[in-house]
Amino acid sequence: MELPPNPGLVDVQRDALYAYDSEAHKAVVNSRPWTNDYKYFKTVRISSVAMIKMVMHARSGGNLEVMGMMQGYIEGSTMVITDAYRLPVEGTETRVNAQDEANEYMVEYLRLCREENRLENVIGWYHSHPGYGCWLSGIDVGTQSLQQQFNEPFVAVVIDPDRTVSQNKVEIGAFRTIPEGIKPPAATNTTTGDGQSVPLNKVEDFGAHSHRYYALDVEHFKSTLDSKLLETLWNKYWVQTLAQNPLLTNRDYTSSQMVDLGSRISKASKSLEMLSTTGQRGPKSDAADQNIEKLLSEVKQIAAKERSGLMAAEVKGKVFSCGCRGQAEGVQPEKP
């Protein structure tokens, strides 16, 4: 049975981004303005519900990469993402493999969407990079390039669930590949968009392909129905949200951060020792000094997060009279 629309849940002006115009979208696709300017698309706007679905999916994968698709449309130079859905794919710690089962799932999902009068097309894919930032690997670049050749317009979104929990904000990036034959200035940095370093075992892959794609600005929007759904979720889970401690829920990521930082400090120390032995000064020495300063900054950043986490746990323990100690020992707080 189909329920009548509730006027209280709809604000025409605020929900305008959900008003899909198939003819306008088809006109943009047929004109293909991105063929004249490879950086035609500047922004990706993602609905709050789609964002939550992607983050929860990425978080559920743990240390394994997961993958899904995004639906939406084009509005000028902006790609609007209205919804997202996960795919039944096999993931590893370095890649996701979409098999025939995933293709059949996509076809069936879109057919059901059409039956429900949801006409938005698939305009992108998302996957997770647990713990190593938002960027495109060589495999990701190949996948995105193939999609841009045959399924334009298309965008790739990457989510880091570990850094999302650690920073208490969504760590997300949107990217499109640069067509062959165009050579923009090569990037030489080894940091992601949030300024954090790429893990040592990923630096080579990061640097080898960073010149083959560019990043788009990511924004989010929230409809009136989204607001009510999020309010309902908050009313149900606010106790668990306040009681959780990132130091416990994300401790594997913190440990891997420290191990990686130790490896990079060891590598930097050997470089400094070699320079001091040979007595070399100049660009190499300056680069080594800058690298040491960067490592010290990262050490301070991790230490600050640990201190703030411990202080937050202490405050929560006193306010709720429960138990960060009990939580650390595996005792779950009683439900109200």
N, C-alpha and C positions, 0 to 999 in steps of 0.2 A: 504494500500500500504506500502510495506517495503522499507525503505530508505537505500541506499548503505552506507557502513561503511565509516566514515570520518577518514583518517589516522592522522589528526591533533588532534583528541580527544583520541588517543590511544598511550600509551607508553608501549611496550611489557615488559620491565624490571620492570617498576613501577607498572604496572597492573597485575603482575604475580600472586598475591594473588586471583585474580578473575578467574584464569585459573583452573577451577574445573576438577579434574581427577577422574571420578567415579570409575574406577578400583582400583586406589590407595586407595581411601577412603574405598571401599569395603574390600580390603585386610587388612587394619588396623582394621576395625570392626570385621572381622572374626578372627583375631589373638587375640583380646581382651587383650592387654597388661596391662590394668588397673586392671585386676583381680589379678595380682601378686603384684601390688603396688597401694594402694588406693590413693596415691598422685601422680599418674603418670602424670596427667595433671597439668601443672604449670602456664600456661598463657592463657589468652583469648585476641585475637586481633579482634577489632571491626571496621568495615568501618565507615568513617565519616558520610555518609548518614544514615546508620543504627542507629548510635548514635543519630543523630539529630531527626530521626523519633521517637525513644524511648523517648527522653527527651521532645519533643513536646507533645507526647501522655500523658506522665506522668504529664506534666504541665496542660494539658487540663482537667485532672480529679479533680483539686482543692484539697479538703481535702479527696477525696475518692480514694481508691486504684484502679489502672487499671492494665490490664494484656495483654500481647501479646506473640508472638512466634518469634524465631530467626532461620534463615537458614544459613547453612555454611558447613564446612567440617573439617576434622582432618589433621593436618600437624605435625607429630612427637608428642611432648607433648603439642602442642598448638592447641587450638580450635579457628578456624577462623570464624568470623561472617560476612557474606557478606550482609545480608539484614534482616529486621525485619518487622513484620506487627501486627497490633492491633487485638484484639478479641472482639466480642460483648458480654461482660460479665457484670454481676451485681457486683458492687463494694460497699463496706462499708468503714468506717474509719479504720477498722482493718483487712479486708480480701477481697478477690475477689472470686466469685463463678462461675465456668465455667459450664454452662448447656449444654444440647443437641444441642442447637443452635450454640454454640461455636464449638462443635465437627464437626457439618455439615459444618460450615464455613471453618474450617481447611482443611477438605477433598476437598472441592470445590476449595479453594485457591491453594492447591498443584497441583490439576488437571490442573488448568489454567497455573500454572508455567511450568508444563511439556509440555504443548502445545506451550509455548513460548521458549522452549529449556533451561529453567532454571532448572537444575537438582539437585541443592543443596538440601540436606535433612534438616529437622528440627532437630537441635541439642541443643535446649535450649528454655527456656522461660524467660520472664522478667516481673517484676511488680514494682509498686511504693510504697515507704514508705514516704508519704508527711510529712516532718518535724521531723522524728525520726531516720534518719540515715539508713545506708546500712548494714543489717544483716538479718538472717532468723529467723522467729518466729516458734513456734511449728507446726503450720499449714503448713508453707512453707517447713519445714524440712520433714514433712510427704509427701507432694506433690513431692518434689525433690527425696526423697528416692524411691517412687513408680516409678517415671520416670526412675531412674537409674536401677531399677530391670528389666524393660520391654522395655525401649527405649534407651539404651546406644548406643553411648556416649551422655550425656545430661548435661547441665549446667544451673544454676539459676543465673540471673542477677537482681540486685535491684538498683533502681534509686530513689534518694531523690530530687524531683523538687524544694522544698522550699530552701534547703541548696544550691542547684545549683545556684539559683538566688542570694541568700545571699552572697555566696563566689565568684560569677562570674566565676565559673569553675564547670564542671560536677561532681556531687557527685554520684559515681557509684561503685558497688562492684559485684564480681563474686564468686560463691560458689558451692561446691560439698559436698554431705553428705558422712560421714564415715560409712562404712559397720558395721552392728551389729557384736559384738564380739571383735572389736578393740577399746581399751580404751586409747586414747591419754590423755596427761595432761589436766585437766579441767582448763578452763579460769576463772579468778576471777575478771577481770576488768569490768567496766561499761561504757567504751568508745567505740565509733565506730572507723573505720579506720582513720578518719580525726582527731581523738583526742577529738571530742566533746562528751559530756555526752549523754547517752540515757535518754529521758524524764522519770520522776519519775514513771508515770503510765505504762511504758514499761520495766522497769528494771527487773522485775521478769521474764517476758517472755524471755527477752534477755539472762539473766544469766542461765535460766533453760535448754536452748538448745544449748548454744554456743560451747559445747564440741562435738556436733554431726555433725559438718561440718567444713570445712576449706576454706580459701579464696585463690583465684587465682589472679595473677597479671593481671591488665587490661591495654592493649595498644590499640592504634587506628592507622589506616592507611588510606591513602587518594589516590584515583586513579586520573588520569588526568581528567576524566569526573566529578568526585566528586569536584575537584578544580574549574572547570568551573561552575558547579551548585552553589557552595558556593559563587563564585564571583558574579554570577547573583543575588543571594539572597541579598548579601551585597549591590550591586549597587541599589537595589530596596528599601531596608529597612534601609539604614545606618542612615537616619535622625531619624527615630523612635528609632533605637538602641542607638544612642547617647543621645537622649532626655529623655529616660526613666530613672526613679529613683527607685532603689531597695527599698528605704525607703517607697515608695508609693505602688509599685507593690507587695511587699512582707511584707506589714505591719502586716497582720494577723499572719504570722509565727514569726515575731519579738515579737509581743505581747504574743504569746504562749510561746516563749522562756523565756520572763521576768516572766510570771506567774509560769512556771515550776521552774525557778531559785529561785523565792521567796519561793516556797514550799520546795525546798531542803535546802535553807538557814534556814528556820524555823525548819526543821527536825534536821539539824546539830546543831542549837542553843540549842534545847532540849537535844540532846545527850551530849553536852558540859556541860550544866547545871547539868545533872544527874551525870556526872563524877566528877564535882567540888563539888557536894554535898556529894558524897561518898568518895571523896579524893583519888580515884583510879589513879594510874599511871602505865605505862607499854605499852604493845602493843595496847590496846584499845585506850589509850590516844594519842599515836603516830598516829594511824590511823585517829582519829578525827582531829588532827592538819593537817594532810595531806589533809583530805577532805575539811577543811576550806581554805587551800591554793589553792586547785583546784577550789573551788567556787569563790574565789577572782580573780583568773586568768580568769574565764569565765565572771565575771562581767566586768573586764577590756576589754576583747575581744569584748563584746557586745557594750560597750561604745565607743571603737575605731571604730567599724563599723558605729555606729550612727554619730560620728564626721566626718568620711571620707565621708559618704553619704551626710551630710549637706554641707560639703565643695565642693563636686562634684556638688551638685545642684546649689550652689552659682556661681561656675565657669561656668557651662553650661548656667546659666541665663545671665551672663555678655557676654559670647562669642556669644551666639545665640540671645541675646536681646529678649528673649521670656519668658519665663515664667516658671521657676519652680514654681513661685507663682501662675501663671495662671494655671499651670498643677495641682497644689495642690487644686485649687478651682474648678477643673473640666473643665477648658477651654483647648481645644485641640489646639496645634500649627498648623498653616496653612501649608498645603502641598505645597512644591515648585512646 
